Amino acid sequence: MSYKYGDFGEDGEFIINDPDTPLPWTNYLTNGDYCALISQHGGGFSFYVDPARHGTLRREMSGLQRDCPGRFFYIVDEKQQVAWSPNRVPMDVPIKDYTCVHRPGFTRIKSVYQEIEANIEYFVPPGEDHEIWSLKLINHSDRPRHLRVIAVGEWLMGNTERDATDRQWDQLFKDVRYDSENEALIGKKRHWETQTDTPREIMEWPYAMYMTATRSPQSWEASRDEFFGTYRSYHNPRALEHARLGENVVEGGEAVGAFDWKLELDKESNEQLSCMVGVVSRDELETVSWDKFQDANYVDSAREQTEKFWQERFQHVQVSLPDKELETLVNTWLPYQVTINTWFGRAPSFWHSSQGYTGFRDACHESFGSAPFAPEDAREKIKHILSFTFENGLNSHRTPRGARDYDESDNADDPLWVPFALDAYLRETGDWDLLDEEVGCLDSEKEKTVLEHMINGLDYVLTQRGKRGLPLIRYGDWNDALDTLGEDGKGESVWIGQFLCLALDLAVDIMRQYGYDQSKIKEYHQESEKVRKTLYQQCWDGDWFLRAFTDEDRPIGSKDNKAGQLYLNTQTWAVLSDTTSPMRAEKAFEAVMERLDTRWGLRYFAPAYKELDPEIGVITQFYPGKKENGSIFSHAAAFALVALAQMGWCEEAFDLWRKISPTTHAAEDPDLYRLEPYAYCQNVTGPDSEDFGQGNYHWLSGTASWVYRAVLDYILGVRPDWEGLKIDPALPPDWEELTVERDYRGKRWIIDFNQTPGGEGKVKNIEVEAEEHQGNLIKLEDYEDKDEIHVEVFVE
């Protein structure tokens, strides 16, 4: 594919060579604790662990259009009295040869102006709570150049919501001054509020913010007002008009961190400098090794460590495919997007406000997605979310890092995702010790084992059922916008009924493997069969499955409805949960392809709601085609991708992947789509809107986890089982050769596929270590003496 604004490089990076992208195209620079969101210009914001409570560099919701504020450099040619920004955005000057490279862990910008080449590199090293801004200037002119360089970023220091809604109050507690002995700008906050605190509480922000550099600055500035000046902005800051920065401290005012330097460059010479901007616990401020950070060798070492960190993270699963866009996504960008979601949830992006929490359900999706390449993350995520459960099996819908804010979930499906996440982790690792580890409850000091937490949650859901025996939907299930269907406690969810069957089946499998009490296993099996019977007898609408029943017992997702007749999820999950017959599955998907398929993928449902229906919820109030109201909701389409592959609809599965892939959108109509070619978005506006094809809400979506697993487990068909790897592909017919390399339980598996041209994706035979293998399950116990296992799969 070719792209209007850039292209993928050989190592998977995306190279932006036309920076006038429709919206900022972003990257996440992080080590799992400190995180810097950054655009192709250096715009964006930063935080430490929790984007709601510990903002560092300020964010503005208008940043989506303005790409400010951020972390920017300015350059002044003092002889010619010309100023520009090598980042391009803050100042409207004709920068030449501008490129930006986004890759895991790094964003690099190159620009040329007035024969000065600037190379900017941003990254966050592992084990350090700061971001590094590195600048290299090269003089390509035939004369010496006398340059003044300024680096600046706005300091928030604390609660992002308070900063956005009551900045005049929040600034009163800022204290920023320069430590001349250690050549560092230090910022503290004398009063700090979490989202639930009141201004009366006496609490200091527990961190200090700092800025230091590998070159001693000639001057510094802490006052935002003094740096920009009245009636000024990033476009024309007053600081550029003086020979030095003003060196003003902040004592209850708006803050920036700014340094400047004088650089003299002979012709064809270069100069480099780097800044570190980050946080440290106030208790540890006196022990910071400033000399280490100010050594240029530290930056080189940190860069090497960052490269190594990301390379090692993704090497556990690598593929070689005929489709190079898909190969790049699977090897690099999908696991990267899963990682960002795993670490920080659905809060920090250019689109979302920084609410600062990961949803319970969302966290389970990320555990599922990260299990193949980062099982340690999956394990910790499972334990973390279980710490947000109550003794009765109910859970908090919020599972924030670094805080214990919680609620009682109104979403009836949440507990069912626990066996789902556990199943993925246990099949991947065989780590049965996890089930015996104890995790506390929110409402008592009592601890339960992980296995007990899973059973407790399932038992709770089994008590919350309506007259048909289907689970109550309460205030929404996976679709939060179906929020009034069950507010009176009577509405039932067909989709949760399907998921309940799957969750019980997964739990039974786990309990059997573990050797748990047989009476409980029998109970769960019986409950699953009861719900299956109800789904089959009472939830089939003739051509597809219903979606739900309202409190008034009105069916939703029925051909008798004026709008919302056919919902995608209950058709896909009928397959995923094995709660239907092959004949009904075929019939339902024929309806899906006829009624829901579009140029950009499968709509979430059709027709869209055009009038408010108070019995259903806010979903009926979204503009038709927007959000869940008839859009191509990427996560729901990813569920369908798995279902199609499971059904053996190989061409249809790959066609759906192609349609919903960000690479396709960005190649075919980037100005309509607007978003990054390398990260999945939450939804694409549907055909009921004039904006049909427009992408919305980048990066933070469970889509990445599901597409990643859909491709690995079902299209490529290499998926973990209890005893080994199962080979069950659904390959596109024009794929003849491909390779999957993955680590699995301490061994490297190299699996080569060879398909007869025009094949149907069915396995003909398998050879393991050059010997014929019976069946499609390759048991680990048969190859205990091998560190590397070679598999040849012949498909026809």
N, C-alpha and C positions, 0 to 999 in steps of 0.2 A: 504494500500500500504506500501511497505518497500522501503527505500531509501539507496543508497550507502553511502552517506556522513553524514546522520543524520536523524532526524525524527521530526514530530510535537509532542509537549507536550500536556498535558491535558488542559492547558489554552490557547492553540492556538499558543504558541511560537514555533519557529523552533530551534532545538538543533543540532548544528553541532558537531559531535564527531570525524570526520576525516577532519582536516582543509585543506587538500590538494585538495580542490575543483578545478574543471577545470579552473575557473576564480574566482576572489574575489566575495563572496556572501555578499551583502551589506544590510545596514539598514539606515534609515533616523531618526536622533534624532533631534527633533525640537519642538518649541512651536508656530510656525507660523511666527516668525521673525528671530530668530537665528537658524541656521541649520548646523548640523554636519553629513556629509556622512561618514559611517564607515563600514569597512569590518570585517570579522571574526578575523582579527589580530589587529584591531585598525587602519589600513590604511585608507586613505581618506583625505577629505578636509572640510573646513567650510566657511561659509559666513553669512553675516547679511542682511536680506531682499532681496537683489539683488545680485545674484551670479556673475554678470559681474562687478559690480562697487565696491562692498564691500566685497571682499575676506578677510578672516582672516587667517586660516591655508592654506598653499599653496597646490595647486593641480599640478599634472603632468599628461599629457595625456598618458604617459607610465605606469601610475598607474594601468591600467587594467591588465598588465602582471606582474609588479613588486610589486604591492601593497605597494608602498611607494611614497611620504612621508605619514605621519599620525601623530597620537598622541601615543607615545610609552614610555614604562618604560624600564630601564635597572637596573640590580641588579649585584653588585660585592660582592663576599665573600672575605673580605679583608684578612682573615687569610690564606685561601687556594689560593688566587689570581686567582679565577675563576669568569668569567663574563658571563651573559646570559640576554636574554630578555624574560620576562614572556609572552610577546605578540607573541613570536616565530619567526615572519618574519624577523626582522632586523638582527638577528644573527642566523647562521645555527648551532644550538646546539640541541641535541636529547631531546626535551621537552617530558615529560610523561603526560599521563592523560589529554590531552588538549581537552577542550570543549568550545564552544561558543554558547550562547543563544541570538538569535535575537527575540525581541518582540516589539510591539508598545511602543516607548518612551525609550527603554533600549537596550543596548548590554552589555552582561556579559561574561567575559572570565575567565576560570579556567585552571591553568597549574601547574605542579609539576616538579621541577628540583632540584637535590642535596638535596632532602628531605625538600625543602621549597615549600610550597603550596602558590600560588599567586591567589587571586581573584580580578579581575579588573572589575569595573562597570563604564560605560559611560552613561550619560544622559544629557538632556537639560531641566531644570525646567521651568514651566510656569511663565511668568512675569519677567524672568531674561534673560539678553542678553549674556549668557555664557554657555559653556559646562562644566560639572563636570567630572573629572577623579578621581575615587576613587580606592584605592589599599589597600587590606588587606593581610598581610603576616602571615603564620602560620608555625612555626618550628616543623616539625615532626621528627627531629633527636634527638639523646640522649645526645646532647651537646649544650651549648650556641652558638649562631651564631652572628657574627659581620658583618653587611651588610651595604653597601652603595647603596642607591636607587637614580636613576636619572629619571626625567620626562622631555620630550622634544617634541616640535613641531615647524615647520618652520612658520615664520610669513610673510604673504604676504602684508597685509594692503593696500587694494585698488583695482585697476583695474586688473582683472585676465588676460585680453587679453594683456595688456601692459607688465605684468609680464612674460607672455609666449613668447612674440615676441621680447621684448627689455629689458631684465632683467638688463643689465648693465646700462641702462639709469635709469630705475625705482628705483634701489637700492640707487641711489645718494641722495634720499630725505628722507631716513629712519632715524629715531632718536629714539633709544631705550636705556633706562637706568633704574637703580634700585632705587626705592624710599625706602630708608632704614627705614624711620619713619613709613611708612605704610606697609612695607614688601611686596611690589608689584613691579613687572617688568612692566614698562609703555612704550608703543611704539606709536610714532606719525609719520605722513607723511607730510613733508613740501611742497610737490607738488602732486597734484592729478588730474587725467584726467578721464572724462567719455569717452564713446566710440566716442563721437562727438567732444570732446575738442581737442585743439592743445597744444603742449608743451609750447607755449608762454603765455597761460593763467595762471594767478597767483591765485592759489586756493589750500588750504590745505585740506587734507582728513578730513572730518568733525567729524571723530571718533578717539578715542584713544583705542588701544588694551592693554589688561592687563593680567597678570598671578599672582595669589596669591594662598595661600594654608592654610590648617588647622594646619600645623606645620611650624614653622619658618625654612626656609632652612639654611643649613650650608654655602651654597654658591650658586652663580647663574651665568648664562652666557647669553649674548645677541648676540654675534657674531657667525654667522654660520661657518665662516672660522675657528675660533678658536675651536669651538666645534668638528667639524669633522676632521679638519686638511687636509693638501694637500695630494692628492692621497688616501683619505679615504672616507668612506660612512657610511650609517646607519649600515652596517655590522661590521665595526671596528672603531668607532669614537675614536679620540685621547683622548677625555674627560675621557674615562674609565681608562686610564693609569695613571691618577693623583689622588691624595687624595682629591682634591677639584676642582671645576670648576674655570675658569680663571677670572670671574667677569669683562669681557670686555664690555664696552658700544658699541653701534653702532652709528656712526656719518657719514652716507652716505655709507652704506654697507649692505651685506646680513644679515638677522636677524633670530634668533631663540629665543624661550622662553624656558629656561632650569633652573630647580632647582635640588639640590641634598640634601640628608639627610643621617645622620648616624643613624642606627637602631640596637639596641641590643635585641635579642630575646632569652630568656631562653628556655630550651627544653619544647616542647608542649605549648608554649605561642604564642601570636599573637600581631601584631601592625598594626595600620591603619593610613592612611593619605589621603587627597583629595586635588586636585588642581581645581581651577576655571580659565578658559581661555575664554576671551570674549571681548566685546567692550562696550564702553560708549561714549555718545556724549562728544566732547571736552568741551562744555560749562558746562557739569555736572560732569566733572572729579573731581573737588574739593569737591564734595558733596557725593562721593561714600562711602558707609558704609563698610569700609574694615574690621572692627571688626566683623561685622555680617557674612561676607563670611568666615572669618578665624576661626569661631566657629564650631566645629564638629557637634554640634546640628543642625546647619543650614543645613548641608548635609542630615541629617536624615529627617528633615522637608521637604526639597526640594524633596527628594525621594518619600515621602508620597504624596505630592502634584502632582507629575508627574504621579504616579500610579493612583491617583484619576481622574486626567484630562483625561487620555485615557480610563479608565473604563467608565466614564460618557459619553464620546463622542460616544462610540459604543453600549451602552445599549439601545439606542432608537430602534434598530432593531436587533433582535436575532432569530435564527431559530434552530430547532432540526430536523435533516434529517437522512434518512437511509444511505446516502453517507457522511461519516465523513470528507473526504477531502473537499467536497463542503461546508459542514457546517462550517469548519474552515475558509475557504476563505470568506464566506459571513459574518460570525460573526466578523472576525478580519482583515484579510489581504486585502480584496477588499476595505472596507471603509478606511483602512489605506493608500492604494495606491491612492485612489481617493483624500484623504486629502492632500497627498504630491503634487499631480498634481494640486489641487485647489490652494494651497498656493504658489507654485513655478513654475508651468508651465512645459515646456518641456526642461528646460535648464540644471539643475545641476544633473549630474550622472557620473559614471565612464566612460561612453561611449561618452556623448555629451560634446561639448565645452560649456562653461558657457556664453551663449549669453545674458542671463539675461532678457528674456521677455516671457510672455505667449501669444500665438497666440489668435486672436479674436475668431476663430472657436473653438480652444482647450478649451478656458475658458468657452464657452457655454456648451461643453460636461461635464466639471467638475461641472458646476452648476446643470446640469441634474443629475449627479451621486451623488452629495452630498445632494440633496433636502430631501431624506427620513431620514437621520441621522443627518444632520447639515444644516437645512434650513436657518439659519442665514448666513452661508457661501455662500449658493446659492444666497441669496438676495444681499449681498455685491458684489459678483462677477458680477452679472447682472449690477448693477450700475457702477461698475468699467469699464467694457467693453464698456458700452454706453458712457462713458466719452471720448472714443477714436473714436467718429464718427464726421463726418463733416455735415454742414448744409444741403447739398444736398442728404444726406442719405448714401454716401460712408463712409467707415471706414478705420482705420489703421489696418493693419494685425498684428501689434505688440501692445500689451497692457501691458507694463512693470510696475512693482511695483516700487515706489520710484523715478520715472523719467518720463519725458514727451516726450521722444523720440518717434517719430511716422513716419509713411509713408502713402502712399495711396495704399490701398490693390489692388493687381493684381488678387486676388482670388474672383471669381464672386459669390461664395456661401455664403460668410461671413454674410451678413445681414439676411439671411434666418434662421440662427441659433438663432436669438433673440426671435422670437415667440416660437421656440422650447424650449428654456430655460425657458421662461416666463410660458409657458403652464405647464411644470413640476413643477415649483415653486408654481404657483397659485392653481393647483389641490391639491398639498400637503398641503398648508397652508390656502388657502382662504384669503390671505392678499391682498385685492384689493387696499389698500392704496398705495402700491408700484407703481401702474400705474400712480398715481397723483404726485409722487415725481419728482422734476426737476433735470436734469443733463445737464451740459454744453456741448458745441460743441468745437471741436478742433480749428476751424477757425473763431470763433467769440465769443463774450461775451454773446451771446444769449443762454438762457436755454430752454430746451424742457422737457416735461414730459416723463416718461418712455414709456407711450403709444404712444406719438407722435414720439419718437425715433423709436419704432417698425414700425409704419406706414411709416415713412420717409424712412427707409431702404427697406421695401417692394416696395414702390413706385419707388425707384431708380432701383431696380432689374427689375421691369416691363418695365422700359424704355430701358433696355439693352438687346435687343432681336434681333435674326436674322430673316432670310427670312421665316422660318417656324413658327415663333412666340415662338421658344424655347430660353431660356436664352443664351447669349453669354458666351463662356467659358473663353475668354480672356487668361490669362496666367496660367490657372489651376483652378480646382474646389477643391473638397475634396482631390483629388489626385494632389498634387502640381507638380508631375513629368510629368504630361501631359501639359507641359509648352510652347509648340509652336503650339498647335492645333488652337489657336485663336489669335495669336499675330497680325494678320492683321485686327482683329475686325469683322470677319465673322463666325468663327467656333462656333458651338452650342453644348451644353452639354445636352444629354438626361437625365443624372442623375440629373442635376440641374433642369431640367423641372419637373421631378418627385418630387424632394424636394420642388420646388416652389408650386406645388399643395398642398403638405402637409403643408407647412408654411402658405399658404393662408387659408387653412381650419382651422388650429390652431388659426390663427389671427381672423378669423370670429367667432370661438367659444369664444375666449377671449372678443371680442368686443360685442358680444351678451350678455354674462354674465355681462359685465360692463355697458351695456346700451348705446352703442355708436351710432353714426349717421347711420341710416339704408341705406342711399345711398352709403356710403363707404362699408358697409357690402355686399350690392348687387353687387357693382363693383368687389370686390374681389372674390365673388362667381362666377361671370360670367367669370372673367379671369382664374380662376381655371378650369372651364369647358372647355374653349377654349384650354388650354394646354393639358388637359386630352384627348381631341379629337385628337389633333396632335400626342400625344404619341401613342395612340391606332392605328391610321391610318398610320402613317409614320415612326414609330420607332420599329416596330415588324419585326424581320428578318426571320420569319417562325417557329422558335423553341425557340427563346429567344429575348430579347430586345437589340437593339444597344446601344453602349456606348456614341458616340458623332459623330459630323460631323466636318471635318477639314475646314480651310479657303477655301480650294479648293473644298469643298463640298463632300469629300470622307468619306463614313461611316466607323467608327471604331467600333470594336466589332461585326463584321459580319462574317458569314460563308465564305464570298468571300475573306476575308483577309488571307494572308499567315500566319501571327502571330497575336496574340491578337484577336482571333475570338470570344471568349466568356468571357465577363467580369462579375464578380460576382455582383458588386454593383447595376447595373441596374435591375438585377433579384430580389435582396432582396428589393430594394427600390420601385419596382413596387408593392410589397406587403405592405410595410410599409406606402406608400403614398396612397394606395387604388386606384391606377390608372390602374388596369388591371382586367380582369375577372378571376374567379376561374379556369377556364379551361386553360387559358394562364399561370397563375401562376403555376399550376401543371406541365404543359409542360416545362416551363422554368426551374423549379427545378429538373425535371427528367434529363434535359440536364446538369444542375449543378452537380448533383450527379454522372452522368456518366463521365463527362469530367474534373471536377475540384476536386473531392474528392481524398484525399490521406490518408496515415497512420496518418499524423499529422494534418489533417483538410483540409478545402477548400482553394484551390489556389485562388489568387486574379484574375487571368485570365489565359488562356491557348490558344494556345501555347505561350511560352515565346518569346520575340523578340531576335533575334540573329544577327541582322544587324541594324545599325543606320537608323532611319527614321526621317529626319528633319521636316517633317510635323506633327509629334506627340510629340517629345520632348525627354528629358533626360531619360525618362523611358526606351527608347529603347537602351540606352547606358549602363545601369547597366548590370553587368554580368548576363546571364540567370540563373534564380532561386534566385537572390539576390534582396534585397529591394523590390520595387513593381513589378519588372519584373518576374512575375511568382512565387513569394514566397507565403507562407501562411501568408498573412498580417493579423495580429491578430484582428485589429479593423474592417476590412471588414468581417472577419469571425464572429465577435460579432454581426454585423448587421444581418447576416444570421441566427444567433441563435434566434433573435427576430422574424424574418420572419417565420422560421420553426415552432416556437411555435404558432404564430398567425394563421398559416395554419392548426394547429392541428396535425402536424407531430411530435408527442411526442417522439417516439423512436429516430428519426433522430436528433431532437433538442438536446436531452441529449447525444447522441453519438457524436455530434459535440462539445458540451461542454467538454466532456471527452477528445476528441482528442486535443483540443487547450489548455487544462488546463496545467499550469506549473507543477502541481503535477504529471500528466501523463508523461510528457517529462522527468522530473527528476527521476521518478521511473523506466522508461523503458530503457532509454539510457542517463544517466546524463553526461557522458563524451563527447557524441556528442552534446547534447543540451547546456551544459556548465553553464547555468544560474540558478538563484534561483528557488526553488520549490514553493515559496510563493508569487511571483509577476509576473504579465503578462509582456511579452516583446512585442516590436513593431512588429517583424516579425520572421518567421522561414524559413530558406532557403528551396527553393522548389526543386522538383525532377529533374530539368534541371541541377543541380549542384551536384558535388561529395560530397558536404557538406550538402546534403539533411537531414533536421532535426536539423540543427544547429540554436540555438537561437541567436538573435541579438538585441541590444539596450534595456537593461532592464529597468523596472520601469516606464519610462515616456511615457505613451501611453493612449489614450482615451479608449483603450480596457477595462480598469478596470471599468470605469463608465458604459459602455454599457453591460458588462457581469453582473455587479452587478444588474442593472435594468432589464436585460433580465431574470435573475434568479428570482428576487423578483416579478416582475410585470407579467411575462409571463409563466415561467415554474411553479413556485409556484402560480402565478396568483392572487396575492393580490396587486392591484394597486389603487392609489387614483383617484377619479373622482370629479366632481364639488360638488356633494352633499354628498359624502360618499366614502366608499371602495367598489370596484367591485371585485368579486371573479370569476376568469376565468382561471383555471389552465390548464397546459399541462404536466401532471405528467408522468414520466417513468412508464411503466406498472408494474414493480416489486416493486414499492414503495407502501406500505400498510398504514403506519402511519407516520405523520410528523406534526410539529407545527411551526407556524409563530407567533412571538410576535413583535408588532411594535407600536410605538407611532404615533397617527394621530390626529391632531387638539385638543391637550390637553387631550386625552384619551388613555388608554392602551388597545390595541386590542389583544386578545389571540385567535388564529384561529387554530383549530385542523382539520386535514384532515384524512379521512378514505377511502381507496380505495379498491374496490373489487379486489382480486388477478387477474392479467392479464387484468386489466381494460384498457379502452381507454382514460382515463383522462378527461372524461366528467362529469360535475356536475349532480348528481341525485337529491339531495335536500340539503337545508341549514337550520340549526336551529340556531337562535340567542337567547341567554339567555334561552335555552331549549324550545323554541317555534318555530314552523314551520315558515319559511320565504319565501315569494314569490319573485321570481326573484333572480338575482345575485348581485344586488346593495343594499348595506346596508346603508341606509341614516342616517346621523349623527343626524338629527333633531328628529328621533324616539327614541334616547337614550341619550338625553341631561342630564338626571338625573343620568347617570352612569359615574363613573370614569374608570371602567374597563368593557370591553364588551367581552363576551365569544361567540365564533362562532364555530359551528360544521359543517363541510362540508363533504358530502358523495359523493364519486366519483365512477363511474363504467366505 
